Amino acid sequence: MGQKFVAELHDPEYRKTEGQKFEKLTDDEAESIFDAMVAKLDAEERSDQRHS
């Protein structure tokens, strides 16, 4: 009844995303990009509502 060692659970760098050519984003960078995308989508939604 031993446990199997799963490397991915112990070492997050064990396997990286294949084909990824860019460095990982910091939390602040990811949050900033996300906020910008949400703002853009909100602006598009408001624009569509005005034209209807």
Buried (B, 14 or more C-beta within 10 A) or exposed (E): EEEEEEEEEEEEEEEEEEEEEEEEEEEEEEEEEEEEEEEEEEEEEEEEEEEE
